[in-house]
């Protein structure tokens, strides 16, 4: 099972959810690494990872590198949809949550 990605408002109400049932992100994202400067390397595959709207500028800058790593249309669609959630998070001052298993 892959990650679940949600966007939540300030009251932690889930607004939208995207799932990665084929676990594409595991191949596309950098490996989890505490010592890395990358925000994407902080995503926990087995727990929950939260990013707030203040982190979205840096998050999106890193996310923009993922489309070049995609190999199939499903991966490109997933990456684009999560990018849309990140932009919504930034614009509406929400929280982007990655849910590990």
N, C-alpha and C positions, 0 to 999 in steps of 0.2 A: 504494500500500500504506500502510495506517495504522500506528499504533503497536502494539507488543506490550507487554503489562503482565504482569509476573511478581512473585510473592512468593517470597523466598528465605530460608532459615534462616541461622544464623550461619556455617555452613560453605559457603555459596553454593549449596546444593542447591536447585534449583527445586521449589517445592511446588505451585504452581498458576500457570497462564498464561491470560490473556484476550487475544484479538486484536481489533483494530478494523479489519477488512478493508475496510469502507466509508468509513474515514477520518472518522468522525463527530467525533472529538475535535478535529480540526483546526479545525472551525467552533466548537466549544463552549468550548475553552480559550482563555485570553488569548494574544495573540501573544508569542512568545519575546522577552524583553527583559532584558538584563543589568542594567539600572539599576532595574528594577521591584522593589518590595518583595514582590511576590507570589511564593509558591513555585511556583504553577502556571505562571507566566511563565518559569520556569527550565527547563521541560521542553524538551529539545533534540530537534527533529524529525528530525535526521540522525545523532544519536549516542545514547549511553545516559545516562540520568539516574537517579540513585539517591536514595532518601529512606529514612532510618532511622526507627526507632520513636520516637525523641525528637522528630522533626519532624511526627509524625502529628496531633497536636492542631491545629496551625496548618494543616496540609494539609487535614484534614477540615473545618475551619471555612471554608476557601476552596471546597472541593469541594461543600459544601452549597448553594452558589449556582448550581451547574450545572443541577440539574433544572428550574429555571425557564426555562432557555435551550433545553431540548430541544423538539423539534417532533413527533417520531414515537415510537411505542412502543419501537422498537429502540434509539434513543438513550437513552431512560429506563432500559431494561434494562442497557445498557452502563454508564451512570453508576452505577446501583445496584450492579452487580457489582464495579466498581472500588472503590466505597465499602466494600463488604464486605471486599475485600482489604486496604484501608487499616486498617480496624478490626482485622482479624486481625494485620496487621503491628504495630500498636500494642500489642495484648494479648499477643502471643507474642514480642515483641521481635525481629521479623524486619526484612527490607529489602524495600522496594517499588521495583521497577525498571521504568522506561519505556524501551523499546527502539525507537529510531528507525531509519529505513532510509537 
